Amino acid sequence: MVTPNREPSLSPVDGLGRALDHGMTSTGVFCLNLRIPGPTPCPDEVLTASARQMINHRGPEFAQILRRVTDGLNWVFGSSNDVLSFTTSGTGGLEVAIVNTINAGDKILAVSIGSFGDRLRSIAKTYGAEVDSYALEWGEAADPDEIGRRLDADPSIKAVCVTHNETSTGVTNPVEAIAAEVRKRDRLMIVDAVSSMSSIPCPVERWGLDVVVSGSQKGWMAPPGLAFVAFSERAWAANAACTTPRFYFDAAKTRDSLAKLQNPWTPAVSIYYAMDRAFEMMRAEGLESVFTRHEAIASYTRARVKGMGLKLVPVDERFASNTVTAVWWPEGVDAKALSKRAREEFGVVLGGGQGKLEGKIFRVGHMGWVSQRDVSDALDVVERVLGDAKAAG
Ligand SMILES: *Cc1c(COP(=O)(O)O)cnc(C)c1O
């Protein structure tokens, strides 16, 4: 059972946003109610594990850890090929996906429903891909039929790039249905699952996904530092024909080193310690239970927010995310001042809006090591600062 050890949020913090009586981790670090959608809070056990002394990253002890962590990744991704890990953030993982499968001049269909979809499209463009852009209004989810139509209209499209869970708008794309359209036409399916994998079901083989990316600081209960990338057999075939320049992020090199239970370069050893411990906790809880916990907390969050009279950013609630809830601030409030008060007086750190949503929405992250109490505490504070602002006129 995952039960973060924090005091109620409606307790005081000092002016720097340091909690006066919030929970303290075993390593003595103050623990605010960090509700941004990554990095997310880590359990004490994971933080303690990550503080272990260094070992030889080419020695037998690290080999065992890398094997266990890779087994854990394969389990969560639903992959029979070993999932690769890279020392980088999620964006680095997206770059791995592109530079190892897409050649300059290749045509891709870039599906974007928010800022992370835009980012994946930008990476592909940076490396010379020719991009057909299917961009939706922020708050909407992509339509699998429209993707099918676009693929039929242009047989030269080699790959479809899509965000599974769009963290900027709190919308989860119907990736299983999109993948079915892509598979029917035998194109490559590249998926940003950075903020979904491990929290929302995304079985890569069952759904027929080809390149799938995640990152340690989102739903994995670990600090930032590792990105995970799964490659299907089709993706490896594309990789063999891919001549895009790459060195550090060479997937084949990483796969060949993994066969010797090493990384080509010095990896973030401490984050492997953390992931190793986090997998023990996930296995104890069970993957299905992890998914249902996220589902339950997310539906609680949405009900509570709507009960406060606030509006969700997702246009169709069926596509609302189970890892992050995006909410419109009411018209006329000073969003920045309210977030500041939540953080400084109550120790609740909300996510803001990105890009064109800056100052218009707030986001409540609920992925990884999270309980309903974390969210209810945070929303108590949102209710309080909104109520006070309203009373003040
Ligand atoms: C967080 C995130 C990323 C990667 O961000 P980094 O800051 O590079 O780790 C990419 N895509 C999505 C959907 C994300 O939520």
The ligand as an SDF file (V2000), in Angstrom:
LIG
                    3D

 15 15  0  0  0  0  0  0  0  0999 V2000
    7.5280   15.0670  -18.8150 C   0  0  0  0  0  0  0  0  0  0  0  0
    7.1880   14.6750  -20.2010 C   0  0  0  0  0  0  0  0  0  0  0  0
    8.1540   14.5690  -21.2150 C   0  0  0  0  0  0  0  0  0  0  0  0
    9.6190   14.7110  -21.0130 C   0  0  0  0  0  0  0  0  0  0  0  0
   10.0570   15.7350  -20.2830 O   0  0  0  0  0  0  0  0  0  0  0  0
   11.5040   15.7790  -19.6310 P   0  0  0  0  0  0  0  0  0  0  0  0
   11.4010   17.0580  -18.8750 O   0  0  0  0  0  0  0  0  0  0  0  0
   12.5000   15.8070  -20.7000 O   0  0  0  0  0  0  0  0  0  0  0  0
   11.6440   14.5640  -18.7620 O   0  0  0  0  0  0  0  0  0  0  0  0
    7.7520   14.1960  -22.4820 C   0  0  0  0  0  0  0  0  0  0  0  0
    6.4910   13.9160  -22.7450 N   0  0  0  0  0  0  0  0  0  0  0  0
    5.5320   13.9650  -21.8050 C   0  0  0  0  0  0  0  0  0  0  0  0
    4.1350   13.5970  -22.1790 C   0  0  0  0  0  0  0  0  0  0  0  0
    5.8420   14.3510  -20.5100 C   0  0  0  0  0  0  0  0  0  0  0  0
    4.9040   14.4000  -19.5640 O   0  0  0  0  0  0  0  0  0  0  0  0
  1  2  1  0
  2  3  1  0
  2 14  2  0
  3  4  1  0
  3 10  2  0
  4  5  1  0
  5  6  1  0
  6  7  2  0
  6  8  1  0
  6  9  1  0
 10 11  1  0
 11 12  2  0
 12 13  1  0
 12 14  1  0
 14 15  1  0
M  END
$$$$
